[in-house]
Amino acid sequence: MSFLHYMAFLAQGTGTQPNPKGQMMQTVGMFLFMGIIFYFLLIRPQQKKAREHAQLLKTIATGDKVVTSSGIIGTVVSLKDKSISIRSSDTKLEILKSAVQEITERAKDKSGESPA
């Protein structure tokens, strides 16, 4: 008997067949595991960053020095519902609040203290 015939004979073996329900549960379990990993590595950090940015936008006050997402650095002159006016050098610009990337320096209170 040649080697190929021997391998074909072994491949036909009379062993037990794999359990289809077990294979299905293994596949579902793997998808569930990947979904959990996806949530903790991608979705949760993005939600945290969005919450922090929303909190930053709520605390903007007149006189704060800000940096916009386009790189403009300026001082907040006035606040509106969805926009703010900033002064950068000799230019006054009106931008959306959502364009503020960070507050570099907080305005001083009348008492000389920085707000918390």
Biopython code that builds the backbone (N, CA, C, O; Angstrom):
import numpy as np
from Bio.PDB.StructureBuilder import StructureBuilder

atoms = [
    (1, "MET", "N", (0.841, -1.158, 0.000)),
    (1, "MET", "CA", (0.000, 0.000, 0.000)),
    (1, "MET", "C", (0.899, 1.238, 0.000)),
    (1, "MET", "O", (1.871, 1.303, 0.753)),
    (2, "SER", "N", (0.572, 2.218, -0.846)),
    (2, "SER", "CA", (1.400, 3.415, -0.924)),
    (2, "SER", "C", (1.063, 4.360, 0.229)),
    (2, "SER", "O", (0.054, 4.209, 0.918)),
    (3, "PHE", "N", (1.916, 5.299, 0.402)),
    (3, "PHE", "CA", (1.758, 6.259, 1.492)),
    (3, "PHE", "C", (0.470, 7.069, 1.341)),
    (3, "PHE", "O", (-0.208, 7.325, 2.336)),
    (4, "LEU", "N", (0.119, 7.476, 0.121)),
    (4, "LEU", "CA", (-1.094, 8.260, -0.106)),
    (4, "LEU", "C", (-2.347, 7.456, 0.238)),
    (4, "LEU", "O", (-3.299, 7.995, 0.803)),
    (5, "HIS", "N", (-2.345, 6.140, -0.110)),
    (5, "HIS", "CA", (-3.490, 5.303, 0.236)),
    (5, "HIS", "C", (-3.619, 5.174, 1.750)),
    (5, "HIS", "O", (-4.727, 5.175, 2.287)),
    (6, "TYR", "N", (-2.506, 5.066, 2.418)),
    (6, "TYR", "CA", (-2.502, 4.953, 3.869)),
    (6, "TYR", "C", (-3.070, 6.221, 4.514)),
    (6, "TYR", "O", (-3.856, 6.134, 5.458)),
    (7, "MET", "N", (-2.671, 7.424, 4.002)),
    (7, "MET", "CA", (-3.173, 8.694, 4.536)),
    (7, "MET", "C", (-4.674, 8.825, 4.283)),
    (7, "MET", "O", (-5.395, 9.319, 5.150)),
    (8, "ALA", "N", (-5.158, 8.400, 3.127)),
    (8, "ALA", "CA", (-6.590, 8.464, 2.824)),
    (8, "ALA", "C", (-7.358, 7.542, 3.766)),
    (8, "ALA", "O", (-8.449, 7.877, 4.226)),
    (9, "PHE", "N", (-6.779, 6.380, 4.045)),
    (9, "PHE", "CA", (-7.427, 5.437, 4.955)),
    (9, "PHE", "C", (-7.528, 6.028, 6.364)),
    (9, "PHE", "O", (-8.560, 5.884, 7.020)),
    (10, "LEU", "N", (-6.479, 6.684, 6.827)),
    (10, "LEU", "CA", (-6.492, 7.305, 8.144)),
    (10, "LEU", "C", (-7.462, 8.482, 8.203)),
    (10, "LEU", "O", (-8.087, 8.718, 9.237)),
    (11, "ALA", "N", (-7.593, 9.224, 7.095)),
    (11, "ALA", "CA", (-8.488, 10.371, 7.066)),
    (11, "ALA", "C", (-9.938, 9.932, 7.195)),
    (11, "ALA", "O", (-10.765, 10.695, 7.695)),
    (12, "GLN", "N", (-10.267, 8.722, 6.757)),
    (12, "GLN", "CA", (-11.640, 8.233, 6.843)),
    (12, "GLN", "C", (-11.962, 7.707, 8.226)),
    (12, "GLN", "O", (-13.105, 7.323, 8.475)),
    (13, "GLY", "N", (-11.038, 7.675, 9.100)),
    (13, "GLY", "CA", (-11.142, 7.091, 10.427)),
    (13, "GLY", "C", (-12.553, 6.981, 10.980)),
    (13, "GLY", "O", (-13.462, 7.693, 10.553)),
    (14, "THR", "N", (-12.715, 6.114, 11.898)),
    (14, "THR", "CA", (-14.023, 5.875, 12.496)),
    (14, "THR", "C", (-14.174, 6.640, 13.810)),
    (14, "THR", "O", (-15.023, 6.292, 14.632)),
    (15, "GLY", "N", (-13.366, 7.672, 14.016)),
    (15, "GLY", "CA", (-13.422, 8.458, 15.250)),
    (15, "GLY", "C", (-14.733, 9.230, 15.346)),
    (15, "GLY", "O", (-15.544, 9.234, 14.420)),
    (16, "THR", "N", (-14.915, 9.875, 16.479)),
    (16, "THR", "CA", (-16.136, 10.638, 16.699)),
    (16, "THR", "C", (-16.085, 11.956, 15.934)),
    (16, "THR", "O", (-15.019, 12.545, 15.757)),
    (17, "GLN", "N", (-17.224, 12.397, 15.495)),
    (17, "GLN", "CA", (-17.335, 13.674, 14.797)),
    (17, "GLN", "C", (-17.409, 14.798, 15.835)),
    (17, "GLN", "O", (-17.917, 14.591, 16.937)),
    (18, "PRO", "N", (-16.904, 15.985, 15.489)),
    (18, "PRO", "CA", (-16.985, 17.103, 16.430)),
    (18, "PRO", "C", (-18.446, 17.494, 16.674)),
    (18, "PRO", "O", (-19.289, 17.385, 15.783)),
    (19, "ASN", "N", (-18.721, 17.939, 17.870)),
    (19, "ASN", "CA", (-20.063, 18.342, 18.259)),
    (19, "ASN", "C", (-20.384, 19.700, 17.624)),
    (19, "ASN", "O", (-19.714, 20.685, 17.935)),
    (20, "PRO", "N", (-21.397, 19.779, 16.737)),
    (20, "PRO", "CA", (-21.706, 21.059, 16.092)),
    (20, "PRO", "C", (-22.169, 22.132, 17.080)),
    (20, "PRO", "O", (-21.877, 23.312, 16.885)),
    (21, "LYS", "N", (-22.879, 21.742, 18.128)),
    (21, "LYS", "CA", (-23.322, 22.726, 19.114)),
    (21, "LYS", "C", (-22.128, 23.287, 19.887)),
    (21, "LYS", "O", (-22.086, 24.474, 20.208)),
    (22, "GLY", "N", (-21.184, 22.437, 20.172)),
    (22, "GLY", "CA", (-19.975, 22.887, 20.865)),
    (22, "GLY", "C", (-19.181, 23.865, 20.019)),
    (22, "GLY", "O", (-18.661, 24.858, 20.526)),
    (23, "GLN", "N", (-19.091, 23.578, 18.718)),
    (23, "GLN", "CA", (-18.381, 24.492, 17.819)),
    (23, "GLN", "C", (-19.107, 25.837, 17.736)),
    (23, "GLN", "O", (-18.467, 26.888, 17.715)),
    (24, "MET", "N", (-20.438, 25.805, 17.687)),
    (24, "MET", "CA", (-21.206, 27.038, 17.625)),
    (24, "MET", "C", (-21.003, 27.860, 18.892)),
    (24, "MET", "O", (-20.832, 29.077, 18.821)),
    (25, "MET", "N", (-21.020, 27.201, 20.057)),
    (25, "MET", "CA", (-20.816, 27.918, 21.312)),
    (25, "MET", "C", (-19.415, 28.513, 21.387)),
    (25, "MET", "O", (-19.229, 29.604, 21.926)),
    (26, "GLN", "N", (-18.443, 27.807, 20.855)),
    (26, "GLN", "CA", (-17.072, 28.308, 20.840)),
    (26, "GLN", "C", (-16.984, 29.559, 19.967)),
    (26, "GLN", "O", (-16.308, 30.520, 20.335)),
    (27, "THR", "N", (-17.660, 29.560, 18.816)),
    (27, "THR", "CA", (-17.653, 30.707, 17.919)),
    (27, "THR", "C", (-18.355, 31.900, 18.566)),
    (27, "THR", "O", (-17.852, 33.022, 18.508)),
    (28, "VAL", "N", (-19.508, 31.664, 19.180)),
    (28, "VAL", "CA", (-20.242, 32.738, 19.853)),
    (28, "VAL", "C", (-19.403, 33.296, 21.006)),
    (28, "VAL", "O", (-19.347, 34.510, 21.202)),
    (29, "GLY", "N", (-18.768, 32.433, 21.750)),
    (29, "GLY", "CA", (-17.908, 32.876, 22.846)),
    (29, "GLY", "C", (-16.751, 33.736, 22.362)),
    (29, "GLY", "O", (-16.388, 34.719, 23.008)),
    (30, "MET", "N", (-16.176, 33.366, 21.229)),
    (30, "MET", "CA", (-15.059, 34.148, 20.671)),
    (30, "MET", "C", (-15.540, 35.534, 20.236)),
    (30, "MET", "O", (-14.853, 36.528, 20.470)),
    (31, "PHE", "N", (-16.725, 35.606, 19.598)),
    (31, "PHE", "CA", (-17.267, 36.902, 19.206)),
    (31, "PHE", "C", (-17.573, 37.763, 20.431)),
    (31, "PHE", "O", (-17.317, 38.967, 20.417)),
    (32, "LEU", "N", (-18.105, 37.171, 21.468)),
    (32, "LEU", "CA", (-18.392, 37.889, 22.694)),
    (32, "LEU", "C", (-17.106, 38.428, 23.326)),
    (32, "LEU", "O", (-17.063, 39.579, 23.761)),
    (33, "PHE", "N", (-16.077, 37.612, 23.374)),
    (33, "PHE", "CA", (-14.784, 38.022, 23.909)),
    (33, "PHE", "C", (-14.200, 39.183, 23.095)),
    (33, "PHE", "O", (-13.680, 40.142, 23.665)),
    (34, "MET", "N", (-14.287, 39.095, 21.770)),
    (34, "MET", "CA", (-13.770, 40.169, 20.913)),
    (34, "MET", "C", (-14.576, 41.457, 21.116)),
    (34, "MET", "O", (-14.010, 42.550, 21.095)),
    (35, "GLY", "N", (-15.896, 41.333, 21.314)),
    (35, "GLY", "CA", (-16.722, 42.510, 21.569)),
    (35, "GLY", "C", (-16.337, 43.205, 22.865)),
    (35, "GLY", "O", (-16.293, 44.434, 22.922)),
    (36, "ILE", "N", (-16.057, 42.430, 23.902)),
    (36, "ILE", "CA", (-15.636, 43.005, 25.180)),
    (36, "ILE", "C", (-14.293, 43.714, 25.038)),
    (36, "ILE", "O", (-14.117, 44.817, 25.556)),
    (37, "ILE", "N", (-13.362, 43.102, 24.351)),
    (37, "ILE", "CA", (-12.053, 43.727, 24.115)),
    (37, "ILE", "C", (-12.226, 45.011, 23.315)),
    (37, "ILE", "O", (-11.605, 46.026, 23.632)),
    (38, "PHE", "N", (-13.062, 44.976, 22.282)),
    (38, "PHE", "CA", (-13.337, 46.144, 21.454)),
    (38, "PHE", "C", (-13.886, 47.283, 22.311)),
    (38, "PHE", "O", (-13.468, 48.429, 22.152)),
    (39, "TYR", "N", (-14.819, 46.980, 23.219)),
    (39, "TYR", "CA", (-15.414, 47.990, 24.083)),
    (39, "TYR", "C", (-14.366, 48.645, 24.982)),
    (39, "TYR", "O", (-14.302, 49.871, 25.074)),
    (40, "PHE", "N", (-13.547, 47.829, 25.644)),
    (40, "PHE", "CA", (-12.593, 48.382, 26.599)),
    (40, "PHE", "C", (-11.417, 49.090, 25.936)),
    (40, "PHE", "O", (-10.829, 49.984, 26.544)),
    (41, "LEU", "N", (-11.057, 48.721, 24.718)),
    (41, "LEU", "CA", (-9.920, 49.362, 24.063)),
    (41, "LEU", "C", (-10.301, 50.564, 23.207)),
    (41, "LEU", "O", (-9.488, 51.471, 23.030)),
    (42, "LEU", "N", (-11.527, 50.591, 22.670)),
    (42, "LEU", "CA", (-11.886, 51.667, 21.749)),
    (42, "LEU", "C", (-13.046, 52.532, 22.223)),
    (42, "LEU", "O", (-12.928, 53.757, 22.235)),
    (43, "ILE", "N", (-14.142, 51.939, 22.603)),
    (43, "ILE", "CA", (-15.352, 52.708, 22.879)),
    (43, "ILE", "C", (-15.269, 53.436, 24.215)),
    (43, "ILE", "O", (-15.548, 54.633, 24.277)),
    (44, "ARG", "N", (-14.897, 52.753, 25.265)),
    (44, "ARG", "CA", (-14.875, 53.351, 26.605)),
    (44, "ARG", "C", (-13.915, 54.541, 26.711)),
    (44, "ARG", "O", (-14.308, 55.568, 27.264)),
    (45, "PRO", "N", (-12.676, 54.455, 26.210)),
    (45, "PRO", "CA", (-11.791, 55.625, 26.284)),
    (45, "PRO", "C", (-12.329, 56.823, 25.493)),
    (45, "PRO", "O", (-12.154, 57.970, 25.905)),
    (46, "GLN", "N", (-12.982, 56.555, 24.359)),
    (46, "GLN", "CA", (-13.535, 57.648, 23.564)),
    (46, "GLN", "C", (-14.684, 58.334, 24.297)),
    (46, "GLN", "O", (-14.807, 59.557, 24.245)),
    (47, "GLN", "N", (-15.522, 57.560, 24.978)),
    (47, "GLN", "CA", (-16.613, 58.142, 25.757)),
    (47, "GLN", "C", (-16.069, 58.985, 26.911)),
    (47, "GLN", "O", (-16.612, 60.048, 27.213)),
    (48, "LYS", "N", (-15.006, 58.518, 27.551)),
    (48, "LYS", "CA", (-14.392, 59.262, 28.648)),
    (48, "LYS", "C", (-13.839, 60.592, 28.148)),
    (48, "LYS", "O", (-13.999, 61.623, 28.800)),
    (49, "LYS", "N", (-13.190, 60.563, 26.991)),
    (49, "LYS", "CA", (-12.626, 61.774, 26.410)),
    (49, "LYS", "C", (-13.737, 62.764, 26.041)),
    (49, "LYS", "O", (-13.578, 63.970, 26.226)),
    (50, "ALA", "N", (-14.854, 62.260, 25.523)),
    (50, "ALA", "CA", (-15.984, 63.121, 25.164)),
    (50, "ALA", "C", (-16.593, 63.762, 26.416)),
    (50, "ALA", "O", (-16.958, 64.938, 26.388)),
    (51, "ARG", "N", (-16.704, 63.008, 27.504)),
    (51, "ARG", "CA", (-17.231, 63.567, 28.762)),
    (51, "ARG", "C", (-16.315, 64.663, 29.299)),
    (51, "ARG", "O", (-16.792, 65.702, 29.758)),
    (52, "GLU", "N", (-15.005, 64.438, 29.244)),
    (52, "GLU", "CA", (-14.053, 65.440, 29.728)),
    (52, "GLU", "C", (-14.127, 66.713, 28.887)),
    (52, "GLU", "O", (-14.048, 67.816, 29.426)),
    (53, "HIS", "N", (-14.280, 66.565, 27.560)),
    (53, "HIS", "CA", (-14.372, 67.725, 26.679)),
    (53, "HIS", "C", (-15.660, 68.502, 26.949)),
    (53, "HIS", "O", (-15.651, 69.733, 26.946)),
    (54, "ALA", "N", (-16.770, 67.792, 27.185)),
    (54, "ALA", "CA", (-18.037, 68.456, 27.504)),
    (54, "ALA", "C", (-17.918, 69.234, 28.815)),
    (54, "ALA", "O", (-18.440, 70.343, 28.927)),
    (55, "GLN", "N", (-17.239, 68.662, 29.797)),
    (55, "GLN", "CA", (-17.031, 69.349, 31.077)),
    (55, "GLN", "C", (-16.157, 70.590, 30.882)),
    (55, "GLN", "O", (-16.404, 71.625, 31.501)),
    (56, "LEU", "N", (-15.141, 70.489, 30.025)),
    (56, "LEU", "CA", (-14.276, 71.625, 29.727)),
    (56, "LEU", "C", (-15.085, 72.755, 29.103)),
    (56, "LEU", "O", (-14.892, 73.921, 29.447)),
    (57, "LEU", "N", (-15.990, 72.417, 28.187)),
    (57, "LEU", "CA", (-16.791, 73.442, 27.518)),
    (57, "LEU", "C", (-17.758, 74.123, 28.479)),
    (57, "LEU", "O", (-18.079, 75.298, 28.304)),
    (58, "LYS", "N", (-18.226, 73.395, 29.497)),
    (58, "LYS", "CA", (-19.134, 73.990, 30.478)),
    (58, "LYS", "C", (-18.421, 75.000, 31.367)),
    (58, "LYS", "O", (-19.052, 75.924, 31.880)),
    (59, "THR", "N", (-17.117, 74.837, 31.556)),
    (59, "THR", "CA", (-16.385, 75.689, 32.498)),
    (59, "THR", "C", (-15.672, 76.863, 31.843)),
    (59, "THR", "O", (-14.931, 77.581, 32.514)),
    (60, "ILE", "N", (-15.879, 77.073, 30.545)),
    (60, "ILE", "CA", (-15.236, 78.219, 29.881)),
    (60, "ILE", "C", (-15.825, 79.506, 30.443)),
    (60, "ILE", "O", (-17.039, 79.634, 30.604)),
    (61, "ALA", "N", (-14.947, 80.452, 30.737)),
    (61, "ALA", "CA", (-15.385, 81.737, 31.273)),
    (61, "ALA", "C", (-14.676, 82.862, 30.524)),
    (61, "ALA", "O", (-13.645, 82.649, 29.886)),
    (62, "THR", "N", (-15.238, 84.042, 30.611)),
    (62, "THR", "CA", (-14.630, 85.217, 29.991)),
    (62, "THR", "C", (-13.247, 85.455, 30.606)),
    (62, "THR", "O", (-13.077, 85.417, 31.825)),
    (63, "GLY", "N", (-12.284, 85.696, 29.751)),
    (63, "GLY", "CA", (-10.918, 85.942, 30.204)),
    (63, "GLY", "C", (-10.014, 84.719, 30.136)),
    (63, "GLY", "O", (-8.798, 84.847, 30.281)),
    (64, "ASP", "N", (-10.583, 83.535, 29.919)),
    (64, "ASP", "CA", (-9.764, 82.318, 29.798)),
    (64, "ASP", "C", (-8.963, 82.356, 28.498)),
    (64, "ASP", "O", (-9.446, 82.836, 27.472)),
    (65, "LYS", "N", (-7.753, 81.852, 28.555)),
    (65, "LYS", "CA", (-6.941, 81.706, 27.350)),
    (65, "LYS", "C", (-7.157, 80.294, 26.828)),
    (65, "LYS", "O", (-7.000, 79.319, 27.563)),
    (66, "VAL", "N", (-7.521, 80.190, 25.536)),
    (66, "VAL", "CA", (-7.889, 78.902, 24.955)),
    (66, "VAL", "C", (-7.093, 78.633, 23.688)),
    (66, "VAL", "O", (-6.543, 79.543, 23.067)),
    (67, "VAL", "N", (-7.048, 77.342, 23.319)),
    (67, "VAL", "CA", (-6.474, 76.897, 22.059)),
    (67, "VAL", "C", (-7.576, 76.166, 21.314)),
    (67, "VAL", "O", (-8.222, 75.276, 21.868)),
    (68, "THR", "N", (-7.793, 76.540, 20.059)),
    (68, "THR", "CA", (-8.826, 75.888, 19.261)),
    (68, "THR", "C", (-8.252, 74.657, 18.569)),
    (68, "THR", "O", (-7.040, 74.441, 18.555)),
    (69, "SER", "N", (-9.137, 73.863, 18.003)),
    (69, "SER", "CA", (-8.690, 72.653, 17.305)),
    (69, "SER", "C", (-7.900, 72.987, 16.051)),
    (69, "SER", "O", (-7.154, 72.142, 15.556)),
    (70, "SER", "N", (-8.044, 74.203, 15.523)),
    (70, "SER", "CA", (-7.269, 74.604, 14.347)),
    (70, "SER", "C", (-5.957, 75.283, 14.725)),
    (70, "SER", "O", (-5.184, 75.675, 13.851)),
    (71, "GLY", "N", (-5.705, 75.425, 16.035)),
    (71, "GLY", "CA", (-4.431, 75.954, 16.493)),
    (71, "GLY", "C", (-4.436, 77.432, 16.826)),
    (71, "GLY", "O", (-3.380, 77.990, 17.124)),
    (72, "ILE", "N", (-5.575, 78.079, 16.786)),
    (72, "ILE", "CA", (-5.649, 79.500, 17.113)),
    (72, "ILE", "C", (-5.616, 79.652, 18.634)),
    (72, "ILE", "O", (-6.340, 78.967, 19.356)),
    (73, "ILE", "N", (-4.767, 80.559, 19.101)),
    (73, "ILE", "CA", (-4.649, 80.842, 20.526)),
    (73, "ILE", "C", (-5.265, 82.205, 20.768)),
    (73, "ILE", "O", (-4.943, 83.170, 20.074)),
    (74, "GLY", "N", (-6.159, 82.291, 21.758)),
    (74, "GLY", "CA", (-6.804, 83.565, 22.019)),
    (74, "GLY", "C", (-7.392, 83.620, 23.410)),
    (74, "GLY", "O", (-7.353, 82.648, 24.164)),
    (75, "THR", "N", (-7.941, 84.784, 23.736)),
    (75, "THR", "CA", (-8.569, 85.025, 25.025)),
    (75, "THR", "C", (-10.071, 85.187, 24.807)),
    (75, "THR", "O", (-10.501, 85.894, 23.896)),
    (76, "VAL", "N", (-10.861, 84.529, 25.646)),
    (76, "VAL", "CA", (-12.319, 84.579, 25.518)),
    (76, "VAL", "C", (-12.802, 85.978, 25.895)),
    (76, "VAL", "O", (-12.496, 86.493, 26.970)),
    (77, "VAL", "N", (-13.573, 86.582, 24.970)),
    (77, "VAL", "CA", (-14.106, 87.914, 25.189)),
    (77, "VAL", "C", (-15.559, 87.839, 25.630)),
    (77, "VAL", "O", (-15.965, 88.523, 26.569)),
    (78, "SER", "N", (-16.353, 86.996, 24.941)),
    (78, "SER", "CA", (-17.759, 86.852, 25.310)),
    (78, "SER", "C", (-18.227, 85.434, 25.017)),
    (78, "SER", "O", (-17.663, 84.728, 24.181)),
    (79, "LEU", "N", (-19.282, 85.039, 25.736)),
    (79, "LEU", "CA", (-19.853, 83.699, 25.600)),
    (79, "LEU", "C", (-21.274, 83.787, 25.084)),
    (79, "LEU", "O", (-22.038, 84.660, 25.495)),
    (80, "LYS", "N", (-21.628, 82.890, 24.191)),
    (80, "LYS", "CA", (-23.003, 82.734, 23.732)),
    (80, "LYS", "C", (-23.389, 81.284, 23.968)),
    (80, "LYS", "O", (-22.627, 80.517, 24.557)),
    (81, "ASP", "N", (-24.575, 80.913, 23.505)),
    (81, "ASP", "CA", (-25.063, 79.563, 23.740)),
    (81, "ASP", "C", (-24.169, 78.508, 23.075)),
    (81, "ASP", "O", (-23.723, 77.571, 23.738)),
    (82, "LYS", "N", (-23.909, 78.653, 21.786)),
    (82, "LYS", "CA", (-23.123, 77.652, 21.061)),
    (82, "LYS", "C", (-21.802, 78.191, 20.536)),
    (82, "LYS", "O", (-21.017, 77.436, 19.963)),
    (83, "SER", "N", (-21.545, 79.457, 20.715)),
    (83, "SER", "CA", (-20.304, 80.037, 20.204)),
    (83, "SER", "C", (-19.673, 80.945, 21.256)),
    (83, "SER", "O", (-20.301, 81.338, 22.240)),
    (84, "ILE", "N", (-18.419, 81.256, 21.007)),
    (84, "ILE", "CA", (-17.702, 82.198, 21.867)),
    (84, "ILE", "C", (-16.926, 83.153, 20.976)),
    (84, "ILE", "O", (-16.580, 82.825, 19.841)),
    (85, "SER", "N", (-16.662, 84.324, 21.499)),
    (85, "SER", "CA", (-15.825, 85.289, 20.791)),
    (85, "SER", "C", (-14.467, 85.303, 21.479)),
    (85, "SER", "O", (-14.371, 85.407, 22.702)),
    (86, "ILE", "N", (-13.420, 85.196, 20.668)),
    (86, "ILE", "CA", (-12.070, 85.249, 21.225)),
    (86, "ILE", "C", (-11.294, 86.366, 20.553)),
    (86, "ILE", "O", (-11.560, 86.734, 19.409)),
    (87, "ARG", "N", (-10.332, 86.894, 21.288)),
    (87, "ARG", "CA", (-9.439, 87.905, 20.733)),
    (87, "ARG", "C", (-8.058, 87.272, 20.630)),
    (87, "ARG", "O", (-7.481, 86.796, 21.608)),
    (88, "SER", "N", (-7.554, 87.292, 19.387)),
    (88, "SER", "CA", (-6.222, 86.764, 19.121)),
    (88, "SER", "C", (-5.437, 87.885, 18.461)),
    (88, "SER", "O", (-5.735, 88.285, 17.336)),
    (89, "SER", "N", (-4.446, 88.383, 19.160)),
    (89, "SER", "CA", (-3.665, 89.522, 18.713)),
    (89, "SER", "C", (-4.612, 90.704, 18.504)),
    (89, "SER", "O", (-5.240, 91.149, 19.464)),
    (90, "ASP", "N", (-4.734, 91.224, 17.288)),
    (90, "ASP", "CA", (-5.618, 92.355, 17.015)),
    (90, "ASP", "C", (-6.922, 91.925, 16.362)),
    (90, "ASP", "O", (-7.679, 92.770, 15.885)),
    (91, "THR", "N", (-7.196, 90.632, 16.330)),
    (91, "THR", "CA", (-8.360, 90.099, 15.638)),
    (91, "THR", "C", (-9.362, 89.528, 16.627)),
    (91, "THR", "O", (-8.996, 88.849, 17.587)),
    (92, "LYS", "N", (-10.637, 89.819, 16.373)),
    (92, "LYS", "CA", (-11.702, 89.239, 17.187)),
    (92, "LYS", "C", (-12.409, 88.201, 16.314)),
    (92, "LYS", "O", (-12.878, 88.512, 15.220)),
    (93, "LEU", "N", (-12.478, 86.964, 16.814)),
    (93, "LEU", "CA", (-13.073, 85.857, 16.062)),
    (93, "LEU", "C", (-14.235, 85.265, 16.841)),
    (93, "LEU", "O", (-14.203, 85.192, 18.070)),
    (94, "GLU", "N", (-15.262, 84.844, 16.112)),
    (94, "GLU", "CA", (-16.351, 84.107, 16.744)),
    (94, "GLU", "C", (-16.228, 82.658, 16.289)),
    (94, "GLU", "O", (-16.249, 82.366, 15.093)),
    (95, "ILE", "N", (-16.101, 81.755, 17.257)),
    (95, "ILE", "CA", (-15.918, 80.330, 16.949)),
    (95, "ILE", "C", (-16.948, 79.505, 17.714)),
    (95, "ILE", "O", (-17.537, 79.975, 18.687)),
    (96, "LEU", "N", (-17.152, 78.291, 17.268)),
    (96, "LEU", "CA", (-18.021, 77.369, 17.990)),
    (96, "LEU", "C", (-17.338, 76.924, 19.271)),
    (96, "LEU", "O", (-16.115, 76.786, 19.318)),
    (97, "LYS", "N", (-18.126, 76.703, 20.300)),
    (97, "LYS", "CA", (-17.552, 76.216, 21.567)),
    (97, "LYS", "C", (-16.870, 74.866, 21.366)),
    (97, "LYS", "O", (-15.845, 74.585, 21.988)),
    (98, "SER", "N", (-17.436, 74.036, 20.501)),
    (98, "SER", "CA", (-16.874, 72.704, 20.292)),
    (98, "SER", "C", (-15.487, 72.747, 19.660)),
    (98, "SER", "O", (-14.771, 71.746, 19.683)),
    (99, "ALA", "N", (-15.095, 73.893, 19.093)),
    (99, "ALA", "CA", (-13.772, 74.017, 18.482)),
    (99, "ALA", "C", (-12.678, 74.256, 19.516)),
    (99, "ALA", "O", (-11.494, 74.182, 19.186)),
    (100, "VAL", "N", (-13.056, 74.542, 20.763)),
    (100, "VAL", "CA", (-12.054, 74.770, 21.815)),
    (100, "VAL", "C", (-11.453, 73.424, 22.195)),
    (100, "VAL", "O", (-12.168, 72.503, 22.590)),
    (101, "GLN", "N", (-10.156, 73.320, 22.075)),
    (101, "GLN", "CA", (-9.454, 72.071, 22.374)),
    (101, "GLN", "C", (-9.004, 72.013, 23.832)),
    (101, "GLN", "O", (-9.122, 70.977, 24.485)),
    (102, "GLU", "N", (-8.487, 73.133, 24.335)),
    (102, "GLU", "CA", (-8.037, 73.158, 25.728)),
    (102, "GLU", "C", (-8.020, 74.583, 26.252)),
    (102, "GLU", "O", (-7.964, 75.549, 25.490)),
    (103, "ILE", "N", (-8.067, 74.685, 27.553)),
    (103, "ILE", "CA", (-7.941, 75.979, 28.223)),
    (103, "ILE", "C", (-6.538, 76.019, 28.801)),
    (103, "ILE", "O", (-6.197, 75.227, 29.680)),
    (104, "THR", "N", (-5.726, 76.945, 28.305)),
    (104, "THR", "CA", (-4.325, 76.990, 28.743)),
    (104, "THR", "C", (-4.160, 77.781, 30.033)),
    (104, "THR", "O", (-3.276, 77.489, 30.839)),
    (105, "GLU", "N", (-5.022, 78.794, 30.226)),
    (105, "GLU", "CA", (-4.900, 79.613, 31.432)),
    (105, "GLU", "C", (-6.294, 80.090, 31.828)),
    (105, "GLU", "O", (-7.037, 80.614, 30.998)),
    (106, "ARG", "N", (-6.641, 79.909, 33.087)),
    (106, "ARG", "CA", (-7.935, 80.345, 33.590)),
    (106, "ARG", "C", (-7.890, 81.827, 33.942)),
    (106, "ARG", "O", (-6.846, 82.355, 34.324)),
    (107, "ALA", "N", (-9.039, 82.490, 33.808)),
    (107, "ALA", "CA", (-9.155, 83.903, 34.176)),
    (107, "ALA", "C", (-9.067, 84.033, 35.688)),
    (107, "ALA", "O", (-9.455, 83.124, 36.421)),
    (108, "LYS", "N", (-8.568, 85.140, 36.139)),
    (108, "LYS", "CA", (-8.466, 85.400, 37.580)),
    (108, "LYS", "C", (-9.793, 85.932, 38.101)),
    (108, "LYS", "O", (-10.475, 86.692, 37.414)),
    (109, "ASP", "N", (-10.162, 85.528, 39.328)),
    (109, "ASP", "CA", (-11.334, 86.094, 40.009)),
    (109, "ASP", "C", (-11.033, 87.532, 40.392)),
    (109, "ASP", "O", (-9.920, 88.028, 40.219)),
    (110, "LYS", "N", (-12.037, 88.170, 40.907)),
    (110, "LYS", "CA", (-11.829, 89.536, 41.427)),
    (110, "LYS", "C", (-10.935, 89.506, 42.660)),
    (110, "LYS", "O", (-10.288, 90.501, 42.987)),
    (111, "SER", "N", (-10.899, 88.351, 43.352)),
    (111, "SER", "CA", (-10.069, 88.236, 44.552)),
    (111, "SER", "C", (-8.617, 87.898, 44.191)),
    (111, "SER", "O", (-7.748, 87.834, 45.061)),
    (112, "GLY", "N", (-8.368, 87.681, 42.881)),
    (112, "GLY", "CA", (-7.002, 87.369, 42.467)),
    (112, "GLY", "C", (-6.719, 85.873, 42.434)),
    (112, "GLY", "O", (-5.630, 85.458, 42.040)),
    (113, "GLU", "N", (-7.700, 85.054, 42.846)),
    (113, "GLU", "CA", (-7.534, 83.608, 42.852)),
    (113, "GLU", "C", (-8.068, 83.017, 41.552)),
    (113, "GLU", "O", (-9.015, 83.543, 40.966)),
    (114, "SER", "N", (-7.475, 81.957, 41.119)),
    (114, "SER", "CA", (-7.953, 81.227, 39.959)),
    (114, "SER", "C", (-9.124, 80.353, 40.359)),
    (114, "SER", "O", (-9.049, 79.694, 41.396)),
    (115, "PRO", "N", (-10.241, 80.310, 39.565)),
    (115, "PRO", "CA", (-11.366, 79.462, 39.948)),
    (115, "PRO", "C", (-11.010, 77.988, 39.896)),
    (115, "PRO", "O", (-10.195, 77.573, 39.072)),
    (116, "ALA", "N", (-11.621, 77.186, 40.778)),
    (116, "ALA", "CA", (-11.297, 75.770, 40.866)),
    (116, "ALA", "C", (-12.081, 74.950, 39.889)),
    (116, "ALA", "O", (-11.922, 73.731, 39.838)),
]
sb = StructureBuilder()
sb.init_structure("model")
sb.init_model(0)
sb.init_chain("A")
sb.init_seg("    ")
for serial, (resi, resn, name, xyz) in enumerate(atoms, 1):
    if name == "N":
        sb.init_residue(resn, " ", resi, " ")
    sb.init_atom(name, np.array(xyz, "f"), 0.0, 1.0, " ", f" {name:<3s}", serial, name[0])
structure = sb.get_structure()
